[in-house]
Amino acid sequence: MDNRFVVDLGCGIWKAEGAIGIDSDPTVNPDILCDVCNGIPLPDNSVDELITSHFLEHVPSDKAYYVLSEIWRVCKPEATIRITVPHYGHPSAHVPEHSISLSPRAFGVGDKGKGIFLSWFDVIDIDYNYDPEALEVAKRYFPNIPDEDLGKLFLGVIQEIVVICRPKGKGEWTQKDGIREKHWSYYAFGRDLKEDPSAKADLPEGEAEQPQEDTA
């Protein structure tokens, strides 16, 4: 019997089978009705698998860091997270109801891959879903070029980015942008412990004091 706790975040009407659906729209009858921009109402380290499809692009840019930290908080250290978002080069990414657009670089692809996503998650695999009509047109002119390379050459060929990842370094200290941070739970909300000493009070017992790095 599979007792894994699976969550579909921003489930809409197409909730994943066997998952607990979370959504802010009451008309889709989610299992949990809430706006995750105000937090995910689940305990720390409780989720075995989290699925979110065409949700992150709706999150306001000023809430993105917090929402990602909430996903990180509720997932177990070994949890699998599957994220599907529109590719920034596809027209479907640029509609009024979308707040942000995401490229593969946001998930670490390429030598300039960066972004707040990589602060919270380790990417295991990344794949692409293609726009069938745009891909067909591109192949007429370049039949011998692989699909992924066509997607790099022509905007609009890649329709979706599909990312498989896991929470990064739960319970470990990490170094980000030269600032020592605790990626333990959302309680710190990414606060720098040096700039905000009050954040130390929120750390688990025995973890508030950690050896400082020698910066000399």
WOPE-V485144 format. One record per residue. RES is the residue in one letter. PSI is psi in whole degrees, -180 to 180 (none if undefined). OMEGA is omega in degrees with one decimal (999 if undefined). D_FIRST is the distance of its C-alpha to the first C-alpha in whole Angstrom. Layout:
res = [RES,RES]
psi = [PSI,PSI]
omega = [OMEGA,OMEGA]
d_first = [D_FIRST,D_FIRST]
This chain:
res = [M,D,N,R,F,V,V,D,L,G,C,G,I,W,K,A,E,G,A,I,G,I,D,S,D,P,T,V,N,P,D,I,L,C,D,V,C,N,G,I,P,L,P,D,N,S,V,D,E,L,I,T,S,H,F,L,E,H,V,P,S,D,K,A,Y,Y,V,L,S,E,I,W,R,V,C,K,P,E,A,T,I,R,I,T,V,P,H,Y,G,H,P,S,A,H,V,P,E,H,S,I,S,L,S,P,R,A,F,G,V,G,D,K,G,K,G,I,F,L,S,W,F,D,V,I,D,I,D,Y,N,Y,D,P,E,A,L,E,V,A,K,R,Y,F,P,N,I,P,D,E,D,L,G,K,L,F,L,G,V,I,Q,E,I,V,V,I,C,R,P,K,G,K,G,E,W,T,Q,K,D,G,I,R,E,K,H,W,S,Y,Y,A,F,G,R,D,L,K,E,D,P,S,A,K,A,D,L,P,E,G,E,A,E,Q,P,Q,E,D,T,A]
psi = [132,110,16,144,110,133,136,106,123,48,-32,-151,-9,59,137,141,132,3,157,120,132,129,156,-4,111,-21,-15,2,57,160,-35,119,115,161,108,-11,-15,7,153,119,61,154,160,144,45,-16,128,-34,134,128,133,119,121,47,-45,-31,-15,-12,128,143,-32,-5,-6,-45,-44,-44,-43,-40,-32,-41,-45,-43,-46,-17,141,158,-33,10,149,132,126,119,129,126,157,142,136,-24,-4,143,-30,-16,-18,67,156,-33,-4,131,-33,156,144,136,167,-28,-30,-22,17,8,131,165,-10,17,128,172,166,-22,-42,-11,-25,-20,149,124,126,-42,151,136,171,143,135,149,114,-39,-45,-38,-39,-42,-45,-38,-24,-37,-29,70,-20,2,132,153,-45,-38,-35,-36,-31,-31,-36,117,139,-15,-45,124,-40,149,130,119,132,128,174,158,141,129,50,127,12,154,139,159,122,121,35,6,134,120,158,110,75,-42,175,-9,-32,-17,35,12,140,122,-23,-38,-27,83,-25,-21,-26,-31,-21,-10,152,153,132,-5,-2,-34,119,148,133,148,148,112,4,none]
omega = [-178.7,180.0,-179.1,178.6,-176.0,-178.6,172.5,-174.2,-173.9,-167.1,-174.9,-178.5,-176.6,-179.3,178.8,-177.8,177.2,-176.4,169.1,-176.5,176.8,-179.5,178.6,-177.3,-178.1,-177.3,179.5,177.7,178.9,175.9,176.7,179.4,178.6,172.2,-175.0,173.2,175.0,179.4,175.9,-174.0,177.7,-179.9,173.3,171.0,-176.5,-170.9,177.6,179.9,177.6,179.0,173.2,-175.5,178.9,176.1,-172.2,-179.0,178.4,-176.8,177.1,-174.6,-179.0,177.4,-172.6,-178.0,-178.2,179.9,177.0,179.4,176.5,175.0,179.4,-176.2,-172.3,-177.7,173.1,-179.0,-177.9,-177.0,172.9,-179.5,179.6,-176.0,174.2,178.8,174.1,173.6,-173.8,-178.2,-178.8,-179.2,-178.4,179.0,-171.6,175.9,-172.0,-175.5,177.0,-178.4,-177.8,172.7,-171.9,175.9,175.8,179.8,178.4,-179.4,172.6,-180.0,178.8,-176.4,178.2,179.2,-179.0,176.9,-176.9,179.0,-176.7,174.4,-172.4,-170.9,171.2,-179.5,178.4,-177.1,176.0,-177.8,-176.7,168.7,-171.1,172.7,-172.4,-178.5,179.8,179.1,178.9,178.7,-179.3,-178.0,176.8,-176.9,-177.6,-173.3,-175.2,-179.8,179.3,-176.5,-176.7,178.3,175.1,177.9,177.2,-177.4,-172.5,175.4,179.7,179.3,176.4,-177.3,-176.2,170.5,179.2,-174.0,171.9,-176.3,175.7,177.8,-178.8,166.8,179.6,-179.5,179.6,173.2,177.3,179.1,179.9,176.5,177.3,-179.2,-179.9,-178.8,174.0,175.1,-178.7,177.3,-173.8,-174.8,-179.1,180.0,179.6,-178.5,175.2,-175.9,177.8,-177.8,-176.2,-176.7,-178.2,179.3,-179.5,-179.0,-178.2,-177.1,178.1,-178.8,178.8,-177.5,-178.6,179.1,-179.5,179.2,-179.2,179.9,177.4,-177.3,-178.8,999]
d_first = [0,4,6,9,12,14,18,20,23,26,24,27,26,24,21,18,15,12,15,17,20,23,27,30,31,31,32,28,26,24,22,24,27,29,31,30,33,34,30,27,26,23,23,23,21,18,17,15,16,19,20,24,26,30,30,31,35,35,35,39,40,41,37,35,35,34,31,30,30,28,25,26,26,23,21,19,22,19,18,19,21,22,26,28,31,34,37,40,42,41,42,39,39,42,42,43,40,39,40,39,39,37,38,36,39,37,34,36,37,41,43,43,40,40,38,37,33,34,34,31,29,29,28,26,27,29,30,32,32,36,38,38,42,43,42,43,47,46,46,49,51,49,47,47,45,41,39,38,42,43,41,43,46,46,44,42,41,38,36,33,32,28,27,24,25,24,25,28,29,28,30,32,36,37,40,41,44,46,44,42,39,36,33,31,30,32,34,37,36,38,41,43,43,47,48,46,46,44,41,41,41,37,36,34,36,37,37,40,42,42,44,46,47,50,52,55]
